[in-house]
Amino acid sequence: MGLKRKVENSIYRLKFFLVSKIFCLISASLFLSQLATGQELNPLDGDPRAARVGGSIFRAQCATCHGADAKGIDSIDAPDLTLLYTGSGTSDESVFNTIRDGVSGSIMPAHTFPDTEIWMLVSYLRSVGLSGISTEIDGDPVPGELLFIQNCSTCHRRGDQGGALGPNLSQITQVRSLEALINSVRNPSASIARGYKPVSVTTEDNEQVQGVIKREDAFSIQIMDTDQYLRGFSKISLREINYEEQSWMPVFSESELTNQDLNNIISFLQSSL
């Protein structure tokens, strides 16, 4: 029985190897034929196998900096790749070129992956990319602007209007669903974005500083305090560092902001700058 099991396992591994090679050869052939005609789109677009294989390559080669979920790692200055396609001018070709050539002056190196594997990575990144609100919200942006000024603008910015303690909301409806936006208002501590993690520190002079972490390493921490001043501290000079679990953003109940109020605010955020 042991010999039979070994033979079966060997046959299975051989089948998997051959199927993988055949898929790569087909994909490479398709890529070359598209390249010959000057096609700039991903030649593997629409093939779910490409995204699955790309995900495996990503987790093996890219997750150290960008995280297994492609959302980046707090301690490394690497971008959240689920937001790649929310910016204007981002195409499959530009993502392909960035992976192949790297980013000059950053920790992102050039890669020597075969072109087919890079297109698989592109397919994976496209599959995990966030999308925003695709339909027009049933709200009124005019009262929404007033509500934004009254309730949000102290900490959040839209265009040239507002503060910087919380995330910039200028493009937020392009990268967050309606459900996610409503949840961030009703339950702001459920998901706190990188760069806005709440912290409080006590200095040698017993000054207590509250704010959000902008940068941190083993020796220092940079904080934007609640007065929206950027301050840096050597950790050895601090009496205490408390990493807070609750966001500084208050919870807005329906008695404070009704669902229609939220629709009006989101409609304002959705309107053209």
Secondary structure, DSSP 4 states (H G I P E B T S, - for coil): -HHHHHHHHHHHHHHHHHHHHHHHHHHHHHHHHHHHTT--S-TTTT-HHHHHHHHHHHHHHTHHHH-TTSS--TTS----GGGGGGSTT--HHHHHHHHHH--TTSS-------HHHHHHHHHHHHHH------S--SS-HHHHHHHHHHHTTTT-EETTEE-SSS---TTHHHHS-HHHHHHHHH-TTSS--TT-EEEEEEETT--EEEEEEEEE-SSEEEEEETTS-EEEEEGGGEEEEEE-SS-SSPP--TTTS-HHHHHHHHHHHHS--
